[in-house]
Amino acid sequence: MRIQSLRAQRGVALPVMLIVLLVMLISSIYLLKSSHSTTLTASNLAYDSAQARAVDYGLHQGFLWLSETAKTNRAQLNDHSSGDGYVAILQNGQGPRSDGFWAGGKIVDVGTQRVQYVIHRLCSRNLPYDDPDNACVQTADNPSAMGSSVKVGASIASDAPQFTSVPKVHYVVTARIAGARGGNVVNQLVVQIGA
């Protein structure tokens, strides 16, 4: 009887082992593809981070030029300075995706990458900020917090603001980089400088 049961079991282990080997083969292929995808994802994240740091360098260069010019020659901010990446106006309808937005920009090298930045003064004309024919985005300190004698509501009028202190004119520094792998990064920085 014992010899009969051994003969009946012969050959059953081979198909079971083949199935186990097939499952292990499929699992190892999936694991290999999964680790490859993870490596690619980590590589892309590191690449994006490096591009963002390079673009931030462009923003920093634009900010340095703007703050230095505001200290030494503020009148220069009333007109374009394309060699420095400065545009005294921001035309309506222009945004970082349009080519006209980048006209007058400056290119700086960050290692092997080229970063372009442009500084826009948020004004309608290249005139002094307080010229009656010019309209600029400006802010000032809260008059009630400064103990001002200006009545509440008088400095809020949109057509004739009355600032109690020197207003701050708004500037936008925009930087971009076109990566070798087709990735593009655009960052912006808003700067307020007292007029």
Backbone as CSV, one residue per row, in Angstrom:
resi,resn,N_x,N_y,N_z,CA_x,CA_y,CA_z,C_x,C_y,C_z
1,MET,0.814,-1.179,0.000,0.000,0.000,0.000,0.865,1.254,0.000
2,ARG,1.968,1.195,0.726,2.844,2.334,0.803,3.522,2.597,-0.534
3,ILE,3.878,1.633,-1.258,4.491,1.782,-2.571,3.498,2.394,-3.536
4,GLN,2.267,2.050,-3.435,1.212,2.611,-4.292,1.077,4.119,-4.085
5,SER,1.099,4.586,-2.832,0.898,6.019,-2.560,2.091,6.841,-3.029
6,LEU,3.308,6.297,-2.966,4.465,7.011,-3.478,4.395,7.142,-4.987
7,ARG,3.952,6.079,-5.648,3.823,6.147,-7.103,2.767,7.141,-7.534
8,ALA,1.710,7.294,-6.770,0.635,8.218,-7.122,1.092,9.667,-6.987
9,GLN,2.074,9.951,-6.120,2.527,11.319,-5.910,3.646,11.720,-6.857
10,ARG,4.221,10.845,-7.567,5.322,11.164,-8.451,4.885,12.125,-9.546
11,GLY,5.723,13.206,-9.804,5.428,14.148,-10.862,4.563,15.319,-10.439
12,VAL,3.987,15.313,-9.252,3.156,16.415,-8.788,4.041,17.601,-8.350
13,ALA,5.198,17.358,-7.815,6.074,18.407,-7.322,6.635,19.261,-8.462
14,LEU,6.866,18.666,-9.600,7.435,19.412,-10.727,6.512,20.533,-11.204
15,PRO,5.240,20.305,-11.478,4.381,21.422,-11.878,4.236,22.484,-10.779
16,VAL,4.189,22.045,-9.510,4.078,23.003,-8.415,5.327,23.883,-8.375
17,MET,6.501,23.312,-8.507,7.742,24.080,-8.505,7.825,25.012,-9.711
18,LEU,7.358,24.588,-10.872,7.354,25.450,-12.050,6.436,26.662,-11.841
19,ILE,5.318,26.437,-11.212,4.399,27.550,-10.927,5.041,28.518,-9.940
20,VAL,5.698,27.997,-8.901,6.371,28.843,-7.917,7.490,29.645,-8.596
21,LEU,8.258,29.013,-9.471,9.328,29.718,-10.194,8.756,30.816,-11.100
22,LEU,7.627,30.524,-11.750,6.992,31.519,-12.607,6.529,32.728,-11.788
23,VAL,5.946,32.490,-10.621,5.515,33.586,-9.743,6.717,34.401,-9.280
24,MET,7.808,33.730,-8.940,9.021,34.436,-8.518,9.608,35.257,-9.664
25,LEU,9.557,34.734,-10.894,10.070,35.461,-12.049,9.246,36.724,-12.300
26,ILE,7.941,36.609,-12.254,7.063,37.764,-12.468,7.266,38.791,-11.359
27,SER,7.408,38.333,-10.125,7.636,39.246,-9.004,8.960,39.982,-9.152
28,SER,9.995,39.297,-9.577,11.299,39.961,-9.721,11.270,40.982,-10.866
29,ILE,10.552,40.684,-11.945,10.422,41.657,-13.039,9.680,42.895,-12.553
30,TYR,8.612,42.717,-11.796,7.863,43.849,-11.259,8.741,44.671,-10.310
31,LEU,9.511,43.982,-9.460,10.389,44.673,-8.521,11.452,45.480,-9.258
32,LEU,12.001,44.913,-10.326,13.005,45.621,-11.113,12.408,46.876,-11.747
33,LYS,11.219,46.763,-12.341,10.565,47.928,-12.943,10.212,48.962,-11.885
34,SER,9.765,48.521,-10.740,9.392,49.436,-9.667,10.605,50.209,-9.162
35,SER,11.722,49.552,-8.970,12.916,50.246,-8.488,13.448,51.200,-9.555
36,HIS,13.298,50.853,-10.823,13.721,51.742,-11.906,12.856,53.010,-11.913
37,SER,11.553,52.861,-11.731,10.654,54.019,-11.680,10.968,54.902,-10.483
38,THR,11.270,54.299,-9.349,11.616,55.060,-8.158,12.903,55.850,-8.375
39,THR,13.871,55.236,-9.013,15.135,55.922,-9.303,14.908,57.099,-10.237
40,LEU,14.086,56.901,-11.266,13.786,57.997,-12.182,13.056,59.139,-11.474
41,THR,12.127,58.806,-10.606,11.388,59.830,-9.869,12.322,60.622,-8.963
42,ALA,13.192,59.946,-8.247,14.148,60.634,-7.371,15.090,61.512,-8.182
43,SER,15.522,61.019,-9.326,16.404,61.805,-10.194,15.698,63.056,-10.706
44,ASN,14.447,62.925,-11.117,13.690,64.087,-11.603,13.453,65.112,-10.500
45,LEU,13.186,64.655,-9.283,12.991,65.587,-8.170,14.276,66.346,-7.853
46,ALA,15.398,65.669,-7.901,16.681,66.338,-7.660,16.976,67.343,-8.768
47,TYR,16.646,66.985,-9.995,16.861,67.891,-11.131,15.985,69.141,-10.998
48,ASP,14.714,68.956,-10.651,13.813,70.097,-10.448,14.302,70.988,-9.314
49,SER,14.805,70.397,-8.257,15.320,71.178,-7.139,16.536,72.007,-7.555
50,ALA,17.417,71.425,-8.353,18.591,72.158,-8.835,18.171,73.312,-9.739
51,GLN,17.165,73.081,-10.576,16.675,74.160,-11.437,16.046,75.284,-10.614
52,ALA,15.295,74.926,-9.598,14.663,75.945,-8.747,15.721,76.790,-8.033
53,ARG,16.799,76.157,-7.580,17.887,76.920,-6.942,18.548,77.862,-7.940
54,ALA,18.729,77.409,-9.181,19.337,78.270,-10.204,18.431,79.467,-10.502
55,VAL,17.132,79.240,-10.584,16.188,80.334,-10.834,16.190,81.308,-9.659
56,ASP,16.292,80.798,-8.453,16.363,81.677,-7.285,17.613,82.550,-7.329
57,TYR,18.686,82.034,-7.888,19.891,82.849,-8.065,19.593,84.020,-9.001
58,GLY,18.844,83.760,-10.074,18.438,84.834,-10.989,17.591,85.883,-10.280
59,LEU,16.659,85.437,-9.438,15.846,86.369,-8.659,16.738,87.219,-7.745
60,HIS,17.709,86.580,-7.135,18.608,87.288,-6.228,19.430,88.340,-6.973
61,GLN,19.918,88.003,-8.168,20.688,88.967,-8.958,19.835,90.173,-9.340
62,GLY,18.593,89.923,-9.739,17.674,91.021,-10.058,17.393,91.888,-8.843
63,PHE,17.173,91.258,-7.696,16.914,92.009,-6.461,18.123,92.850,-6.072
64,LEU,19.334,92.290,-6.194,20.540,93.058,-5.850,20.656,94.308,-6.717
65,TRP,20.427,94.149,-8.031,20.517,95.314,-8.921,19.465,96.355,-8.535
66,LEU,18.247,95.900,-8.288,17.152,96.812,-7.963,17.422,97.557,-6.654
67,SER,17.833,96.867,-5.619,18.061,97.528,-4.333,19.262,98.462,-4.397
68,GLU,20.316,98.084,-5.122,21.490,98.953,-5.251,21.146,100.216,-6.051
69,THR,20.379,100.061,-7.121,19.988,101.215,-7.927,19.066,102.141,-7.140
70,ALA,18.185,101.574,-6.331,17.289,102.402,-5.514,18.077,103.225,-4.494
71,LYS,19.200,102.714,-4.034,20.025,103.449,-3.064,20.878,104.511,-3.744
72,THR,21.446,104.187,-4.911,22.441,105.078,-5.521,21.879,106.023,-6.571
73,ASN,20.918,105.568,-7.383,20.407,106.399,-8.482,18.932,106.085,-8.722
74,ARG,18.091,106.524,-7.831,16.663,106.207,-7.888,16.009,106.711,-9.176
75,ALA,16.493,107.818,-9.746,15.915,108.368,-10.978,16.075,107.399,-12.144
76,GLN,17.062,106.513,-12.074,17.263,105.527,-13.136,16.089,104.546,-13.217
77,LEU,15.336,104.405,-12.138,14.190,103.490,-12.120,12.984,104.045,-12.870
78,ASN,13.057,105.287,-13.349,11.949,105.872,-14.104,11.976,105.502,-15.573
79,ASP,13.061,104.920,-16.057,13.171,104.563,-17.474,13.762,103.163,-17.609
80,HIS,13.583,102.573,-18.781,14.065,101.219,-19.046,15.588,101.161,-18.976
81,SER,16.100,100.016,-18.577,17.538,99.741,-18.589,17.700,98.279,-18.990
82,SER,17.585,98.031,-20.300,17.548,96.651,-20.778,18.856,95.906,-20.540
83,GLY,19.970,96.612,-20.476,21.234,95.946,-20.184,21.276,95.363,-18.783
84,ASP,20.431,95.899,-17.918,20.364,95.431,-16.540,19.137,94.561,-16.283
85,GLY,18.317,94.349,-17.306,17.119,93.527,-17.143,15.960,94.266,-16.512
86,TYR,15.925,95.608,-16.649,14.902,96.419,-15.994,13.961,97.035,-17.021
87,VAL,12.663,96.909,-16.774,11.630,97.508,-17.611,10.759,98.356,-16.692
88,ALA,10.616,99.640,-17.016,9.931,100.586,-16.122,8.413,100.451,-16.128
89,ILE,7.857,99.649,-17.026,6.400,99.464,-17.080,6.082,97.983,-17.221
90,LEU,4.858,97.648,-16.903,4.339,96.312,-17.175,3.084,96.488,-18.000
91,GLN,3.149,96.065,-19.248,2.009,96.240,-20.147,0.899,95.278,-19.777
92,ASN,-0.331,95.758,-19.902,-1.488,94.906,-19.627,-1.488,93.719,-20.576
93,GLY,-1.865,92.590,-20.070,-1.955,91.381,-20.883,-0.639,90.638,-21.043
94,GLN,0.451,91.186,-20.530,1.739,90.498,-20.624,1.926,89.616,-19.390
95,GLY,2.357,88.407,-19.642,2.639,87.479,-18.554,3.865,86.656,-18.886
96,PRO,4.354,85.866,-17.946,5.575,85.092,-18.165,5.520,84.136,-19.358
97,ARG,4.337,83.829,-19.860,4.246,82.933,-21.022,4.355,83.662,-22.354
98,SER,4.283,84.987,-22.340,4.367,85.740,-23.594,5.800,86.225,-23.815
99,ASP,6.201,86.259,-25.077,7.571,86.662,-25.420,7.825,88.125,-25.086
100,GLY,6.828,88.998,-25.247,6.996,90.416,-24.959,7.324,90.694,-23.499
101,PHE,6.901,89.811,-22.621,7.166,89.963,-21.192,8.669,89.935,-20.913
102,TRP,9.403,89.132,-21.682,10.831,88.925,-21.450,11.711,89.896,-22.225
103,ALA,11.109,90.782,-23.033,11.905,91.770,-23.770,12.620,92.671,-22.775
104,GLY,13.904,92.830,-22.925,14.694,93.646,-22.011,15.244,92.869,-20.836
105,GLY,15.076,91.547,-20.837,15.583,90.729,-19.744,17.095,90.560,-19.813
106,LYS,17.653,90.036,-18.759,19.101,89.815,-18.678,19.358,88.343,-18.408
107,ILE,20.422,87.819,-19.009,20.791,86.413,-18.829,22.029,86.343,-17.944
108,VAL,21.958,85.492,-16.926,23.105,85.229,-16.060,23.398,83.734,-16.091
109,ASP,24.668,83.396,-15.945,25.074,81.986,-15.948,25.191,81.484,-14.520
110,VAL,24.615,80.314,-14.297,24.707,79.629,-13.011,25.312,78.269,-13.302
111,GLY,26.609,78.158,-13.145,27.281,76.919,-13.524,27.184,76.741,-15.029
112,THR,26.566,75.657,-15.442,26.380,75.396,-16.876,25.007,75.822,-17.365
113,GLN,24.183,76.364,-16.490,22.818,76.745,-16.865,22.724,78.251,-17.080
114,ARG,21.779,78.629,-17.933,21.539,80.044,-18.226,20.167,80.425,-17.681
115,VAL,20.166,81.426,-16.812,18.931,81.909,-16.190,18.655,83.303,-16.721
116,GLN,17.409,83.536,-17.111,17.012,84.865,-17.574,16.101,85.490,-16.528
117,TYR,16.366,86.757,-16.223,15.481,87.470,-15.320,15.113,88.818,-15.920
118,VAL,13.969,89.332,-15.484,13.507,90.654,-15.892,12.814,91.292,-14.687
119,ILE,13.030,92.598,-14.533,12.419,93.354,-13.432,11.400,94.304,-14.038
120,HIS,10.163,94.224,-13.594,9.113,95.136,-14.058,8.686,96.045,-12.909
121,ARG,8.636,97.341,-13.187,8.015,98.269,-12.243,6.532,98.266,-12.581
122,LEU,5.686,98.137,-11.613,4.255,98.033,-11.862,3.660,99.424,-12.055
123,CYS,4.015,100.017,-13.191,3.525,101.337,-13.580,3.030,101.277,-15.019
124,SER,2.207,102.258,-15.385,1.661,102.282,-16.744,2.574,103.000,-17.737
125,ARG,3.453,103.891,-17.252,4.349,104.657,-18.133,5.732,104.756,-17.518
126,ASN,6.718,105.007,-18.384,8.071,105.181,-17.856,8.318,106.652,-17.519
127,LEU,7.615,107.056,-16.469,7.695,108.403,-15.896,7.916,108.247,-14.400
128,PRO,8.217,109.331,-13.685,8.292,109.207,-12.227,6.977,108.674,-11.658
129,TYR,7.074,107.952,-10.556,5.886,107.299,-9.988,4.789,108.297,-9.635
130,ASP,5.160,109.538,-9.247,4.163,110.512,-8.807,3.715,111.465,-9.915
131,ASP,4.116,111.210,-11.153,3.661,112.031,-12.282,2.162,111.825,-12.464
132,PRO,1.392,112.894,-12.706,-0.066,112.741,-12.858,-0.473,111.847,-14.031
133,ASP,0.391,111.718,-15.042,0.073,110.869,-16.194,0.465,109.415,-15.974
134,ASN,1.016,109.097,-14.825,1.475,107.739,-14.551,0.596,107.111,-13.468
135,ALA,0.384,105.843,-13.585,-0.363,105.099,-12.566,0.492,103.915,-12.140
136,CYS,0.864,103.888,-10.883,1.709,102.818,-10.345,0.992,102.107,-9.204
137,VAL,1.329,100.846,-9.026,0.829,100.112,-7.862,1.676,100.556,-6.676
138,GLN,1.011,101.111,-5.662,1.702,101.642,-4.502,0.986,101.222,-3.232
139,THR,1.739,101.138,-2.174,1.158,100.921,-0.853,1.854,101.861,0.119
140,ALA,1.223,102.096,1.236,1.814,102.907,2.297,1.391,102.300,3.622
141,ASP,2.009,102.774,4.672,1.662,102.288,5.999,0.236,102.690,6.338
142,ASN,-0.373,101.944,7.215,-1.738,102.200,7.660,-1.787,103.551,8.385
143,PRO,-2.590,104.527,7.906,-2.604,105.854,8.543,-3.100,105.832,9.978
144,SER,-4.041,104.969,10.312,-4.564,104.964,11.679,-3.540,104.389,12.647
145,ALA,-2.683,103.506,12.171,-1.665,102.930,13.051,-0.564,103.935,13.352
146,MET,-0.373,104.930,12.490,0.682,105.915,12.672,0.190,107.154,13.419
147,GLY,-1.060,107.177,13.851,-1.602,108.333,14.531,-1.759,109.523,13.598
148,SER,-2.153,109.255,12.359,-2.260,110.299,11.341,-3.527,111.122,11.539
149,SER,-3.474,112.344,11.025,-4.653,113.202,11.074,-5.537,113.014,9.848
150,VAL,-5.124,112.149,8.918,-5.935,111.881,7.726,-7.161,111.092,8.157
151,LYS,-8.326,111.533,7.694,-9.560,110.873,8.072,-9.633,109.489,7.449
152,VAL,-10.288,108.604,8.158,-10.458,107.256,7.650,-11.254,107.324,6.358
153,GLY,-10.793,106.663,5.346,-11.454,106.663,4.044,-10.807,107.602,3.069
154,ALA,-10.153,108.662,3.542,-9.531,109.623,2.627,-8.338,109.019,1.901
155,SER,-7.573,108.169,2.575,-6.409,107.573,1.937,-6.761,106.295,1.183
156,ILE,-8.004,105.885,1.248,-8.430,104.668,0.577,-9.054,104.967,-0.785
157,ALA,-9.294,106.232,-1.086,-9.918,106.594,-2.361,-9.066,106.067,-3.505
158,SER,-9.676,105.320,-4.418,-8.906,104.690,-5.484,-8.476,105.663,-6.567
159,ASP,-9.187,106.789,-6.724,-8.827,107.726,-7.793,-7.919,108.855,-7.301
160,ALA,-7.801,109.082,-6.005,-6.946,110.149,-5.482,-6.425,109.762,-4.102
161,PRO,-5.513,108.812,-4.031,-5.017,108.409,-2.713,-4.185,109.509,-2.073
162,GLN,-4.289,109.612,-0.757,-3.494,110.568,0.014,-2.674,109.772,1.006
163,PHE,-1.408,109.563,0.676,-0.556,108.767,1.526,-0.032,109.612,2.675
164,THR,-0.011,109.047,3.869,0.479,109.762,5.042,1.985,109.623,5.178
165,SER,2.560,108.698,4.476,4.008,108.513,4.492,4.456,108.302,3.053
166,VAL,5.743,108.120,2.856,6.258,107.894,1.502,5.724,106.559,1.009
167,PRO,5.036,106.555,-0.148,4.492,105.285,-0.645,5.601,104.360,-1.116
168,LYS,5.271,103.092,-1.183,6.202,102.083,-1.676,5.718,101.638,-3.051
169,VAL,6.583,101.765,-4.032,6.261,101.344,-5.399,6.577,99.851,-5.514
170,HIS,5.724,99.133,-6.239,5.886,97.688,-6.378,6.683,97.349,-7.635
171,TYR,7.566,96.374,-7.484,8.363,95.830,-8.585,8.215,94.313,-8.541
172,VAL,8.259,93.692,-9.717,8.209,92.234,-9.784,9.455,91.756,-10.514
173,VAL,10.223,90.905,-9.837,11.393,90.270,-10.445,10.951,88.868,-10.846
174,THR,11.119,88.540,-12.121,10.728,87.233,-12.637,11.951,86.575,-13.247
175,ALA,12.173,85.312,-12.924,13.310,84.579,-13.474,12.817,83.257,-14.029
176,ARG,13.500,82.797,-15.091,13.113,81.515,-15.692,14.356,80.785,-16.174
177,ILE,14.187,79.474,-16.308,15.233,78.624,-16.847,14.567,77.549,-17.699
178,ALA,15.179,77.265,-18.830,14.713,76.180,-19.696,15.705,75.033,-19.532
179,GLY,15.252,73.962,-18.916,16.138,72.844,-18.622,16.431,71.984,-19.837
180,ALA,17.518,71.244,-19.728,17.949,70.379,-20.828,16.966,69.237,-21.062
181,ARG,16.255,68.823,-20.042,15.305,67.715,-20.176,13.900,68.190,-20.517
182,GLY,13.773,69.462,-20.845,12.459,69.983,-21.209,11.696,70.568,-20.042
183,GLY,12.277,70.539,-18.863,11.613,71.121,-17.695,11.882,72.610,-17.615
184,ASN,10.854,73.392,-17.365,10.991,74.842,-17.240,10.549,75.264,-15.851
185,VAL,11.288,76.213,-15.273,10.929,76.740,-13.966,10.849,78.255,-14.080
186,VAL,9.766,78.835,-13.562,9.582,80.285,-13.523,9.219,80.655,-12.088
187,ASN,9.989,81.580,-11.496,9.710,82.070,-10.146,9.599,83.589,-10.182
188,GLN,8.801,84.129,-9.258,8.645,85.579,-9.176,8.854,86.040,-7.742
189,LEU,9.306,87.299,-7.640,9.550,87.933,-6.357,8.974,89.345,-6.426
190,VAL,8.135,89.704,-5.474,7.563,91.053,-5.422,8.384,91.854,-4.422
191,VAL,8.808,93.053,-4.854,9.636,93.927,-4.035,8.924,95.269,-3.913
192,GLN,8.894,95.820,-2.721,8.348,97.152,-2.480,9.486,98.065,-2.051
193,ILE,9.643,99.161,-2.784,10.705,100.120,-2.474,10.055,101.473,-2.253
194,GLY,10.405,102.085,-1.142,9.874,103.414,-0.849,10.283,104.415,-1.912
195,ALA,9.297,105.166,-2.412,9.550,106.103,-3.493,10.337,107.255,-2.969
